[in-house]
Amino acid sequence: MIKFRQKTFSEYDAMRSLYVELLKYGDRNKWKVIDKSSLIPVLRGNNVVIERFVISTSFLHKDKYRLYLKIGAKAKLPDEVRLPVRIYDKKSLGGASLNFNVGLFSPGSKNNQNNEGQKDFSVTFRQKEFKKNDPTVSAYVSPHVDLTVEVRELLGEAVKYDKKERSLVLEFNSIGDAIKALNILPFGINYNIFLLS
């Protein structure tokens, strides 16, 4: 019997995971950590504070990553928050291969089978020579479909945005996406980012 155990992450573990990843994108001075006593003064400026970072895992589903942000008084607030669309190509099984084999084996031998032991569609051309072990040249084509689909998806989703409270909750599919979003938040330019310990 197979048992599935749900992963659980404390907020401390999640915030630490975020901080470790942030350090890979810059120095320690860029990502400052503050405590609650510094929260109010920081929120008076052109700053964004990461209040919480949560990793949630549901049964048989992928992890989701949520950023809980507070926006400082001098940061510009849009009417709505929408992160940019990411466009990439997603490939399915693809390609068609054409292989040529030259050997001293007769048609129907093991060399006319592929790696899984299954026969391919093969055409064998036998060279006409007057020798005992005359060589053969074989060619086979393994056709399969190559599909490339353009995928368009949001970098992250704004789950909750309260302009009056100057708070925002963003959800992502990966920590990497969350970090990318921190650099392109729609709150003007030159805002600073702090992590609440």
Backbone as CSV, one residue per row, in Angstrom:
resi,resn,N_x,N_y,N_z,CA_x,CA_y,CA_z,C_x,C_y,C_z
1,MET,0.848,-1.188,0.000,0.000,0.000,0.000,0.890,1.246,0.000
2,ILE,0.578,2.205,-0.853,1.362,3.431,-0.963,0.712,4.517,-0.127
3,LYS,1.525,5.163,0.693,1.018,6.268,1.511,1.669,7.569,1.069
4,PHE,0.864,8.589,0.922,1.362,9.910,0.555,1.331,10.788,1.800
5,ARG,2.476,11.416,2.063,2.545,12.297,3.213,2.625,13.737,2.740
6,GLN,1.734,14.560,3.204,1.691,15.954,2.768,2.858,16.730,3.374
7,LYS,3.538,17.520,2.522,4.621,18.367,3.015,4.033,19.591,3.707
8,THR,4.627,19.973,4.817,4.203,21.190,5.490,5.421,22.079,5.702
9,PHE,5.221,23.358,5.554,6.295,24.316,5.706,5.874,25.367,6.726
10,SER,6.721,25.619,7.707,6.447,26.717,8.615,6.768,28.015,7.894
11,GLU,6.219,29.127,8.386,6.505,30.415,7.751,7.983,30.762,7.870
12,TYR,8.604,30.321,8.953,10.038,30.575,9.124,10.833,29.853,8.039
13,ASP,10.494,28.575,7.799,11.180,27.797,6.760,10.990,28.422,5.391
14,ALA,9.765,28.865,5.114,9.466,29.455,3.817,10.219,30.757,3.613
15,MET,10.207,31.630,4.634,10.904,32.912,4.523,12.408,32.694,4.382
16,ARG,12.924,31.705,5.082,14.352,31.407,4.969,14.692,30.923,3.557
17,SER,13.820,30.082,2.981,14.030,29.605,1.608,14.053,30.775,0.629
18,LEU,13.142,31.719,0.825,13.097,32.904,-0.029,14.374,33.733,0.126
19,TYR,14.796,33.930,1.359,15.977,34.746,1.623,17.231,34.128,1.005
20,VAL,17.373,32.822,1.139,18.525,32.126,0.554,18.542,32.295,-0.959
21,GLU,17.377,32.185,-1.601,17.307,32.363,-3.046,17.580,33.816,-3.449
22,LEU,17.100,34.758,-2.645,17.339,36.178,-2.934,18.834,36.502,-2.927
23,LEU,19.572,35.890,-2.027,21.011,36.151,-1.939,21.748,35.710,-3.203
24,LYS,21.162,34.782,-3.943,21.787,34.343,-5.196,21.652,35.403,-6.283
25,TYR,20.685,36.311,-6.121,20.430,37.347,-7.115,21.051,38.698,-6.748
26,GLY,21.681,38.792,-5.597,22.269,40.069,-5.190,22.947,39.943,-3.842
27,ASP,23.499,41.046,-3.376,24.203,41.009,-2.096,23.237,41.196,-0.928
28,ARG,23.777,41.015,0.262,22.956,41.103,1.471,22.409,42.507,1.704
29,ASN,23.112,43.524,1.214,22.673,44.903,1.423,21.418,45.244,0.620
30,LYS,21.207,44.505,-0.463,20.028,44.783,-1.288,18.752,44.285,-0.623
31,TRP,18.844,43.149,0.064,17.670,42.548,0.682,17.814,42.680,2.202
32,LYS,17.254,43.744,2.751,17.424,44.032,4.171,16.326,43.369,4.991
33,VAL,16.715,42.903,6.165,15.780,42.261,7.084,15.510,43.213,8.241
34,ILE,14.228,43.390,8.563,13.840,44.263,9.675,12.968,43.493,10.656
35,ASP,12.827,44.039,11.858,11.902,43.453,12.821,10.667,44.348,12.936
36,LYS,9.727,43.938,13.758,8.449,44.661,13.843,8.611,46.094,14.349
37,SER,9.640,46.325,15.159,9.838,47.682,15.688,10.220,48.672,14.588
38,SER,10.763,48.174,13.486,11.170,49.053,12.373,10.115,49.142,11.277
39,LEU,9.041,48.382,11.419,8.049,48.286,10.338,7.398,49.627,10.018
40,ILE,6.925,50.353,11.029,6.212,51.620,10.786,7.120,52.672,10.143
41,PRO,8.338,52.886,10.648,9.221,53.848,9.972,9.528,53.471,8.527
42,VAL,9.717,52.190,8.263,10.020,51.749,6.899,8.841,52.007,5.970
43,LEU,7.636,51.796,6.471,6.435,51.979,5.646,6.103,53.445,5.394
44,ARG,6.849,54.359,5.991,6.661,55.779,5.700,7.395,56.198,4.427
45,GLY,8.274,55.352,3.942,9.087,55.707,2.782,8.660,55.001,1.511
46,ASN,9.553,55.053,0.510,9.307,54.417,-0.789,9.793,52.965,-0.712
47,ASN,9.083,52.180,0.094,9.532,50.833,0.409,8.399,49.819,0.267
48,VAL,8.798,48.573,0.071,7.873,47.439,0.057,8.393,46.425,1.076
49,VAL,7.498,45.948,1.919,7.895,44.995,2.955,7.241,43.641,2.683
50,ILE,8.061,42.601,2.667,7.533,41.240,2.578,7.185,40.816,4.000
51,GLU,5.905,40.851,4.319,5.463,40.495,5.675,5.519,38.996,5.901
52,ARG,5.082,38.255,4.893,5.048,36.792,5.019,5.358,36.177,3.665
53,PHE,5.920,34.985,3.712,6.101,34.174,2.509,5.688,32.760,2.879
54,VAL,4.724,32.225,2.157,4.116,30.949,2.529,4.219,29.963,1.369
55,ILE,4.604,28.731,1.695,4.615,27.643,0.712,3.513,26.672,1.103
56,SER,2.597,26.421,0.196,1.506,25.480,0.477,1.533,24.341,-0.527
57,THR,1.245,23.150,-0.033,1.214,21.957,-0.873,-0.084,21.216,-0.627
58,SER,-0.838,20.991,-1.671,-2.057,20.210,-1.542,-1.828,18.816,-2.104
59,PHE,-2.703,17.896,-1.784,-2.545,16.499,-2.163,-2.459,16.346,-3.678
60,LEU,-1.372,15.753,-4.153,-1.123,15.474,-5.563,-1.092,16.725,-6.448
61,HIS,-0.833,17.881,-5.853,-0.729,19.112,-6.632,0.633,19.754,-6.403
62,LYS,1.006,20.688,-7.276,2.287,21.358,-7.143,2.261,22.373,-6.011
63,ASP,3.470,22.701,-5.540,3.593,23.725,-4.508,3.154,25.085,-5.056
64,LYS,2.582,25.889,-4.184,2.237,27.267,-4.498,2.973,28.177,-3.516
65,TYR,3.397,29.325,-4.010,4.197,30.248,-3.213,3.468,31.590,-3.140
66,ARG,3.236,32.081,-1.904,2.503,33.334,-1.731,3.352,34.376,-1.012
67,LEU,3.361,35.566,-1.588,4.015,36.727,-0.993,2.945,37.651,-0.416
68,TYR,3.099,38.014,0.847,2.213,38.978,1.494,2.997,40.274,1.651
69,LEU,2.590,41.301,0.933,3.346,42.548,0.871,2.592,43.711,1.496
70,LYS,3.352,44.625,2.110,2.837,45.918,2.545,3.604,46.980,1.764
71,ILE,2.863,47.966,1.236,3.469,48.983,0.381,3.598,50.289,1.161
72,GLY,4.794,50.873,1.123,5.076,52.104,1.843,4.296,53.302,1.320
73,ALA,4.224,54.359,2.154,3.404,55.540,1.853,3.883,56.311,0.635
74,LYS,5.176,56.264,0.330,5.705,57.017,-0.802,5.783,56.207,-2.094
75,ALA,5.442,54.952,-2.027,5.414,54.126,-3.243,4.105,54.386,-3.982
76,LYS,4.170,54.428,-5.302,2.972,54.685,-6.116,2.100,53.435,-6.171
77,LEU,0.797,53.670,-6.076,-0.142,52.553,-6.116,-0.974,52.596,-7.394
78,PRO,-1.024,51.503,-8.135,-1.900,51.456,-9.321,-3.329,51.148,-8.903
79,ASP,-4.248,51.297,-9.831,-5.638,50.948,-9.545,-5.816,49.438,-9.427
80,GLU,-5.043,48.710,-10.197,-5.057,47.251,-10.107,-3.650,46.725,-10.344
81,VAL,-3.395,45.519,-9.861,-2.079,44.910,-10.010,-2.202,43.702,-10.928
82,ARG,-1.420,43.748,-11.995,-1.383,42.620,-12.929,0.064,42.431,-13.361
83,LEU,0.597,41.265,-13.093,1.984,40.985,-13.455,2.080,40.657,-14.939
84,PRO,3.251,40.828,-15.539,3.387,40.594,-16.983,3.217,39.137,-17.369
85,VAL,2.928,38.947,-18.663,2.761,37.607,-19.216,4.120,37.061,-19.636
86,ARG,4.352,35.808,-19.312,5.576,35.131,-19.731,5.222,34.235,-20.909
87,ILE,6.016,34.330,-21.986,5.758,33.550,-23.199,6.928,32.599,-23.432
88,TYR,6.612,31.329,-23.620,7.661,30.356,-23.911,7.085,29.220,-24.759
89,ASP,7.973,28.493,-25.419,7.571,27.362,-26.253,7.657,26.075,-25.454
90,LYS,6.614,25.273,-25.561,6.587,23.991,-24.885,6.546,22.896,-25.937
91,LYS,7.503,21.991,-25.880,7.589,20.937,-26.886,7.005,19.641,-26.359
92,SER,6.333,18.937,-27.263,5.892,17.587,-26.959,6.903,16.642,-27.593
93,LEU,6.568,15.360,-27.643,7.463,14.412,-28.294,7.737,14.874,-29.706
94,GLY,8.975,14.835,-30.113,9.230,15.437,-31.410,10.343,14.822,-32.207
95,GLY,10.337,15.155,-33.506,11.430,14.795,-34.391,11.162,13.542,-35.192
96,ALA,11.913,13.398,-36.229,11.908,12.176,-37.021,13.358,11.852,-37.309
97,SER,13.736,10.627,-37.053,15.146,10.277,-37.209,15.354,9.371,-38.420
98,LEU,16.464,9.578,-39.091,16.858,8.748,-40.223,18.255,8.240,-39.919
99,ASN,18.378,6.936,-39.770,19.642,6.341,-39.369,20.150,5.393,-40.439
100,PHE,21.450,5.410,-40.651,22.092,4.516,-41.594,23.063,3.626,-40.835
101,ASN,22.990,2.360,-41.098,23.915,1.409,-40.488,24.658,0.660,-41.578
102,VAL,25.937,0.529,-41.407,26.746,-0.261,-42.322,27.392,-1.361,-41.508
103,GLY,27.196,-2.580,-41.910,27.791,-3.669,-41.142,27.920,-4.936,-41.947
104,LEU,28.498,-5.945,-41.315,28.713,-7.231,-41.973,27.683,-8.235,-41.507
105,PHE,26.446,-7.772,-41.383,25.400,-8.659,-40.897,24.286,-8.730,-41.923
106,SER,23.662,-9.826,-41.955,22.610,-10.045,-42.946,21.309,-9.419,-42.483
107,PRO,20.378,-9.168,-43.430,19.072,-8.630,-43.062,18.353,-9.592,-42.133
108,GLY,17.588,-8.968,-41.184,16.822,-9.795,-40.265,17.605,-10.149,-39.027
109,SER,18.871,-9.719,-38.959,19.660,-9.991,-37.771,19.252,-9.032,-36.673
110,LYS,19.894,-9.153,-35.497,19.544,-8.327,-34.349,19.821,-6.863,-34.596
111,ASN,20.729,-6.542,-35.527,21.040,-5.145,-35.793,19.919,-4.417,-36.509
112,ASN,18.945,-5.117,-36.995,17.792,-4.471,-37.626,16.696,-4.157,-36.628
113,GLN,17.026,-4.276,-35.327,16.065,-3.935,-34.286,16.578,-2.738,-33.534
114,ASN,15.656,-1.968,-32.969,16.068,-0.795,-32.222,16.442,-1.189,-30.803
115,ASN,16.740,-0.177,-29.953,17.244,-0.441,-28.614,16.237,-1.151,-27.730
116,GLU,14.968,-0.962,-27.976,13.956,-1.624,-27.164,13.629,-3.022,-27.684
117,GLY,14.299,-3.460,-28.723,14.043,-4.782,-29.268,12.871,-4.814,-30.217
118,GLN,12.382,-3.650,-30.615,11.263,-3.603,-31.540,11.787,-3.307,-32.933
119,LYS,11.189,-3.939,-33.930,11.628,-3.728,-35.310,11.174,-2.378,-35.818
120,ASP,12.076,-1.708,-36.550,11.738,-0.448,-37.189,11.324,-0.720,-38.625
121,PHE,10.755,0.325,-39.243,10.480,0.256,-40.662,11.826,0.354,-41.365
122,SER,12.316,-0.712,-41.887,13.676,-0.745,-42.426,13.692,-1.071,-43.905
123,VAL,14.659,-0.491,-44.565,14.923,-0.804,-45.955,16.376,-1.237,-46.015
124,THR,16.644,-2.375,-46.558,18.009,-2.888,-46.606,18.479,-2.960,-48.053
125,PHE,19.610,-2.334,-48.310,20.227,-2.360,-49.629,21.448,-3.259,-49.549
126,ARG,21.479,-4.298,-50.317,22.561,-5.266,-50.255,23.539,-5.000,-51.394
127,GLN,24.773,-4.804,-51.013,25.808,-4.532,-52.006,26.201,-5.833,-52.700
128,LYS,26.282,-5.788,-54.029,26.579,-6.985,-54.786,28.088,-7.127,-54.940
129,GLU,28.612,-8.108,-54.241,30.031,-8.405,-54.339,30.213,-9.911,-54.306
130,PHE,31.326,-10.358,-54.804,31.586,-11.789,-54.851,32.523,-12.159,-53.709
131,LYS,32.035,-11.954,-52.490,32.805,-12.308,-51.307,31.935,-13.148,-50.406
132,LYS,32.634,-13.857,-49.522,31.911,-14.749,-48.644,31.050,-13.965,-47.648
133,ASN,31.675,-12.995,-46.978,30.957,-12.164,-46.016,30.711,-10.792,-46.623
134,ASP,29.734,-10.706,-47.506,29.505,-9.432,-48.163,28.762,-8.471,-47.231
135,PRO,29.175,-7.181,-47.178,28.562,-6.209,-46.252,27.183,-5.776,-46.707
136,THR,26.404,-5.300,-45.767,25.074,-4.764,-46.078,24.995,-3.323,-45.591
137,VAL,24.187,-2.546,-46.295,23.914,-1.174,-45.881,22.424,-1.088,-45.588
138,SER,22.081,-0.682,-44.375,20.664,-0.607,-44.016,20.304,0.797,-43.579
139,ALA,19.067,1.160,-43.840,18.570,2.472,-43.415,17.176,2.298,-42.836
140,TYR,16.900,3.036,-41.760,15.539,2.991,-41.240,15.101,4.370,-40.774
141,VAL,13.803,4.593,-40.912,13.209,5.868,-40.531,12.263,5.621,-39.367
142,SER,12.419,6.420,-38.299,11.527,6.310,-37.146,10.701,7.581,-37.042
143,PRO,9.523,7.589,-37.624,8.731,8.828,-37.612,7.983,9.017,-36.295
144,HIS,7.977,10.232,-35.780,7.079,10.610,-34.698,6.840,12.108,-34.762
145,VAL,5.775,12.534,-34.126,5.278,13.894,-34.294,6.067,14.872,-33.429
146,ASP,6.389,16.026,-33.990,7.053,17.093,-33.248,6.108,18.287,-33.163
147,LEU,5.619,18.566,-31.971,4.697,19.678,-31.795,5.288,20.705,-30.844
148,THR,5.281,21.955,-31.239,5.713,23.047,-30.383,4.535,23.987,-30.180
149,VAL,4.182,24.193,-28.924,3.032,25.018,-28.596,3.514,26.256,-27.844
150,GLU,3.040,27.427,-28.243,3.377,28.656,-27.530,2.485,28.779,-26.307
151,VAL,3.121,28.897,-25.150,2.396,29.000,-23.887,2.507,30.428,-23.370
152,ARG,1.382,30.992,-22.993,1.344,32.342,-22.422,0.740,32.229,-21.033
153,GLU,1.512,32.600,-20.023,0.996,32.548,-18.668,1.532,33.715,-17.856
154,LEU,0.736,34.142,-16.882,1.144,35.245,-16.026,2.311,34.813,-15.154
155,LEU,3.223,35.743,-14.911,4.342,35.455,-14.024,3.833,35.075,-12.645
156,GLY,2.799,35.729,-12.213,2.157,35.435,-10.934,0.760,36.017,-10.917
157,GLU,-0.003,35.648,-9.924,-1.401,36.106,-9.847,-1.613,36.945,-8.602
158,ALA,-2.290,38.071,-8.777,-2.658,38.906,-7.636,-3.905,38.307,-6.982
159,VAL,-3.711,37.647,-5.854,-4.820,36.989,-5.162,-5.669,38.010,-4.418
160,LYS,-4.999,38.999,-3.831,-5.729,40.038,-3.087,-4.954,41.343,-3.170
161,TYR,-5.664,42.417,-3.500,-5.046,43.744,-3.553,-5.978,44.747,-2.889
162,ASP,-5.492,45.367,-1.830,-6.283,46.359,-1.096,-5.531,47.683,-1.154
163,LYS,-5.999,48.565,-2.009,-5.314,49.846,-2.218,-5.378,50.716,-0.964
164,LYS,-6.494,50.687,-0.287,-6.653,51.496,0.917,-5.715,51.029,2.026
165,GLU,-5.611,49.723,2.193,-4.743,49.157,3.229,-3.293,49.050,2.768
166,ARG,-3.076,49.348,1.494,-1.739,49.268,0.897,-1.121,47.881,1.119
167,SER,-1.924,46.874,0.799,-1.462,45.485,0.955,-1.727,44.698,-0.320
168,LEU,-0.907,43.701,-0.554,-0.999,42.889,-1.773,-0.569,41.468,-1.465
169,VAL,-1.324,40.511,-1.998,-0.962,39.100,-1.885,-0.787,38.559,-3.295
170,LEU,0.397,38.011,-3.581,0.712,37.448,-4.892,0.980,35.959,-4.762
171,GLU,0.536,35.206,-5.771,0.760,33.757,-5.768,1.565,33.354,-6.994
172,PHE,2.518,32.415,-6.799,3.427,31.999,-7.861,3.562,30.481,-7.891
173,ASN,4.115,30.010,-9.029,4.373,28.576,-9.172,5.769,28.180,-8.712
174,SER,6.636,29.161,-8.485,7.995,28.860,-8.049,8.581,30.040,-7.286
175,ILE,9.616,29.776,-6.497,10.304,30.848,-5.785,10.967,31.782,-6.794
176,GLY,11.503,31.213,-7.871,12.147,32.017,-8.905,11.207,33.046,-9.504
177,ASP,9.957,32.646,-9.753,8.968,33.591,-10.289,8.673,34.702,-9.287
178,ALA,8.620,34.355,-8.011,8.359,35.358,-6.974,9.481,36.394,-6.939
179,ILE,10.716,35.940,-7.068,11.861,36.855,-7.041,11.865,37.765,-8.271
180,LYS,11.536,37.208,-9.431,11.448,38.037,-10.639,10.402,39.131,-10.475
181,ALA,9.284,38.780,-9.850,8.198,39.747,-9.677,8.591,40.888,-8.745
182,LEU,9.441,40.612,-7.759,9.843,41.652,-6.809,10.555,42.814,-7.495
183,ASN,11.206,42.522,-8.615,11.936,43.563,-9.338,11.068,44.359,-10.314
184,ILE,9.852,43.901,-10.556,8.993,44.581,-11.544,7.615,44.889,-10.977
185,LEU,7.534,45.080,-9.673,6.251,45.428,-9.072,5.805,46.809,-9.562
186,PRO,4.520,47.012,-9.739,4.028,48.281,-10.326,3.884,49.401,-9.304
187,PHE,4.948,49.652,-8.553,4.897,50.663,-7.494,5.869,51.807,-7.748
188,GLY,6.102,52.130,-9.001,7.038,53.196,-9.325,8.454,52.648,-9.457
189,ILE,9.421,53.542,-9.344,10.815,53.126,-9.505,11.591,53.398,-8.213
190,ASN,12.701,52.713,-8.084,13.627,52.896,-6.951,13.008,52.580,-5.593
191,TYR,12.021,51.711,-5.555,11.510,51.293,-4.254,12.481,50.261,-3.660
192,ASN,12.531,50.251,-2.339,13.379,49.303,-1.634,12.528,48.162,-1.089
193,ILE,13.135,46.983,-0.973,12.402,45.816,-0.492,13.013,45.346,0.832
194,PHE,12.135,45.141,1.794,12.561,44.659,3.113,11.840,43.360,3.437
195,LEU,12.487,42.511,4.202,11.867,41.284,4.693,11.621,41.433,6.188
196,LEU,10.409,41.135,6.602,10.060,41.210,8.018,10.422,39.895,8.691
197,SER,11.308,39.985,9.690,11.753,38.768,10.367,10.702,38.293,11.382
